[in-house]
Amino acid sequence: MLPLNEWYNFIHKNENYYLWLAFENEQPVGVVMVEIEDDFIGSIALVLNRLSAIKDMVGQ
């Protein structure tokens, strides 16, 4: 991945790239990224904080 500042600027300026962040108790727990390419073909990326999900499953 690009350095964070370059990555943010790339997404911010690219009209075919969408990003959603998920927070729980003000902590980031996931991100969804969608990139639309030619002919409306795209890529989807899901990134989750597994540690947060495991703690929720065991009730901690």
Residue frames as a rotation matrix with the C-alpha (Angstrom) as fourth column:
MET 1
0.587 0.810 0.000 0.00
0.810 -0.587 0.000 0.00
0.000 0.000 -1.000 0.00
LEU 2
0.057 -0.507 0.860 1.14
0.376 -0.787 -0.489 3.52
0.925 0.352 0.146 -0.69
PRO 3
-0.905 -0.279 -0.322 2.13
0.410 -0.370 -0.833 5.71
0.114 -0.886 0.449 2.25
LEU 4
-0.279 0.909 -0.310 -1.12
0.855 0.088 -0.511 6.79
-0.437 -0.408 -0.802 3.94
ASN 5
-0.122 0.217 -0.968 -1.08
-0.072 -0.975 -0.209 10.39
-0.990 0.044 0.135 2.71
GLU 6
-0.813 -0.209 -0.544 -0.50
-0.545 -0.061 0.836 9.37
-0.208 0.976 -0.064 -0.92
TRP 7
-0.844 0.536 0.016 -3.17
0.527 0.825 0.203 6.65
0.096 0.179 -0.979 -0.65
TYR 8
-0.133 0.815 -0.564 -5.72
0.625 -0.372 -0.686 9.11
-0.769 -0.444 -0.460 0.76
ASN 9
-0.293 -0.029 -0.956 -4.99
-0.466 -0.868 0.170 11.67
-0.835 0.495 0.241 -1.97
PHE 10
-0.983 -0.066 -0.174 -5.35
-0.184 0.495 0.849 8.97
0.030 0.866 -0.498 -4.65
ILE 11
-0.553 0.831 -0.064 -8.77
0.830 0.544 -0.123 7.90
-0.067 -0.121 -0.990 -3.34
HIS 12
-0.115 0.514 -0.850 -9.95
0.387 -0.765 -0.515 11.47
-0.915 -0.388 -0.111 -2.75
LYS 13
-0.371 -0.135 -0.919 -9.16
-0.612 -0.708 0.351 12.51
-0.698 0.693 0.180 -6.34
ASN 14
-0.989 -0.033 -0.147 -10.36
-0.131 0.669 0.731 9.31
0.074 0.742 -0.666 -8.07
GLU 15
-0.334 0.942 0.042 -14.07
-0.938 -0.327 -0.112 9.43
-0.092 -0.077 0.993 -8.94
ASN 16
0.265 0.412 -0.872 -14.12
-0.556 0.804 0.211 5.66
0.788 0.428 0.442 -9.52
TYR 17
-0.545 -0.512 -0.664 -12.91
0.303 0.619 -0.725 4.73
0.782 -0.596 -0.182 -6.05
TYR 18
0.357 0.745 0.564 -15.18
-0.458 -0.387 0.800 4.56
0.814 -0.544 0.203 -2.99
LEU 19
-0.629 -0.623 -0.465 -14.25
0.200 0.449 -0.871 3.99
0.752 -0.641 -0.158 0.63
TRP 20
0.509 0.750 0.423 -16.30
-0.383 -0.242 0.891 3.44
0.771 -0.616 0.164 3.80
LEU 21
-0.706 -0.708 -0.012 -14.86
-0.246 0.261 -0.933 3.11
0.664 -0.656 -0.359 7.30
ALA 22
0.454 0.811 -0.369 -16.58
0.138 0.345 0.928 1.28
0.880 -0.472 0.045 10.15
PHE 23
-0.576 -0.604 0.550 -16.06
-0.421 -0.358 -0.833 2.38
0.700 -0.712 -0.048 13.75
GLU 24
0.441 0.637 -0.632 -17.03
0.428 0.470 0.772 0.85
0.789 -0.611 -0.065 17.08
ASN 25
0.780 -0.097 -0.618 -16.58
0.567 -0.307 0.764 2.97
-0.264 -0.947 -0.185 20.21
GLU 26
0.848 -0.375 -0.376 -14.52
-0.445 -0.888 -0.119 5.46
-0.289 0.268 -0.919 18.16
GLN 27
-0.210 -0.912 0.354 -12.09
-0.376 0.409 0.831 2.71
-0.903 0.041 -0.429 17.10
PRO 28
0.003 0.193 -0.981 -11.76
-0.998 0.062 0.009 1.67
0.063 0.979 0.193 13.43
VAL 29
-0.068 0.042 0.997 -12.91
-0.395 0.916 -0.066 -1.93
-0.916 -0.399 -0.046 13.02
GLY 30
-0.018 0.050 0.999 -13.23
0.711 0.703 -0.022 -2.26
-0.703 0.710 -0.049 9.26
VAL 31
-0.336 -0.084 -0.938 -13.08
-0.517 -0.816 0.258 -0.72
-0.787 0.572 0.231 5.82
VAL 32
0.339 0.429 0.837 -14.84
0.611 0.576 -0.543 -1.40
-0.715 0.696 -0.066 2.52
MET 33
-0.369 -0.499 -0.784 -13.16
-0.373 -0.694 0.616 -0.26
-0.851 0.520 0.070 -0.70
VAL 34
0.440 0.531 0.724 -14.76
0.555 0.473 -0.684 -0.36
-0.706 0.703 -0.086 -4.17
GLU 35
-0.487 -0.583 -0.650 -12.95
-0.290 -0.594 0.750 0.51
-0.824 0.554 0.120 -7.38
ILE 36
0.623 0.725 0.293 -15.01
0.146 0.261 -0.954 0.74
-0.768 0.638 0.057 -10.58
GLU 37
-0.539 -0.841 0.040 -13.05
0.089 -0.010 0.996 -0.01
-0.838 0.540 0.080 -13.73
ASP 38
-0.754 0.209 -0.622 -13.91
-0.653 -0.330 0.681 0.08
-0.063 0.921 0.386 -17.44
ASP 39
-0.451 0.685 -0.572 -17.27
-0.256 0.515 0.818 -1.38
0.855 0.515 -0.057 -18.51
PHE 40
0.261 0.591 0.763 -18.49
-0.859 -0.219 0.463 -1.14
0.440 -0.777 0.451 -14.89
ILE 41
0.506 -0.273 -0.818 -16.31
0.397 0.916 -0.060 -4.05
0.766 -0.294 0.571 -13.82
GLY 42
0.442 -0.300 0.846 -14.92
-0.655 -0.752 0.075 -3.47
0.613 -0.587 -0.528 -10.37
SER 43
-0.364 -0.601 -0.711 -12.95
0.289 0.653 -0.700 -4.67
0.886 -0.460 -0.064 -7.42
ILE 44
0.658 0.571 0.491 -14.16
-0.367 -0.326 0.871 -4.91
0.657 -0.753 -0.005 -3.84
ALA 45
-0.461 -0.792 -0.399 -11.95
0.145 0.376 -0.915 -5.14
0.875 -0.480 -0.058 -0.76
LEU 46
0.756 0.621 0.210 -13.15
-0.172 -0.121 0.978 -5.82
0.632 -0.775 0.015 2.78
VAL 47
-0.420 -0.889 -0.183 -10.75
0.104 0.154 -0.983 -5.36
0.901 -0.432 0.028 5.68
LEU 48
0.700 0.704 0.120 -11.80
-0.116 -0.053 0.992 -6.21
0.704 -0.708 0.045 9.23
ASN 49
-0.304 -0.705 0.641 -10.14
-0.846 -0.110 -0.522 -6.01
0.439 -0.701 -0.563 12.61
ARG 50
0.021 0.319 -0.948 -10.36
-0.040 0.947 0.318 -9.70
0.999 0.031 0.033 13.53
LEU 51
-0.835 -0.381 -0.397 -9.30
0.366 0.154 -0.918 -9.13
0.411 -0.912 0.011 17.12
SER 52
-0.758 0.626 0.185 -12.33
-0.642 -0.663 -0.385 -6.90
-0.118 -0.410 0.904 17.69
ALA 53
0.059 0.819 -0.571 -14.65
-0.785 0.391 0.480 -9.49
0.616 0.421 0.666 16.12
ILE 54
-0.266 -0.224 -0.938 -13.20
0.251 0.923 -0.292 -12.34
0.931 -0.313 -0.190 18.23
LYS 55
-0.996 -0.086 -0.024 -13.61
0.049 -0.303 -0.952 -10.32
0.075 -0.949 0.306 21.44
ASP 56
-0.403 0.915 0.026 -17.28
-0.913 -0.404 0.058 -9.71
0.064 0.000 0.998 20.54
MET 57
0.078 0.439 -0.895 -17.86
-0.436 0.822 0.366 -13.44
0.896 0.362 0.255 19.96
VAL 58
-0.323 -0.281 -0.904 -16.45
0.574 0.701 -0.423 -14.47
0.752 -0.655 -0.065 23.33
GLY 59
0.641 0.767 -0.030 -18.06
0.513 -0.399 0.760 -11.57
0.571 -0.503 -0.649 25.18
GLN 60
-0.012 -0.714 -0.700 -14.98
0.961 -0.200 0.188 -9.64
-0.275 -0.671 0.689 26.29
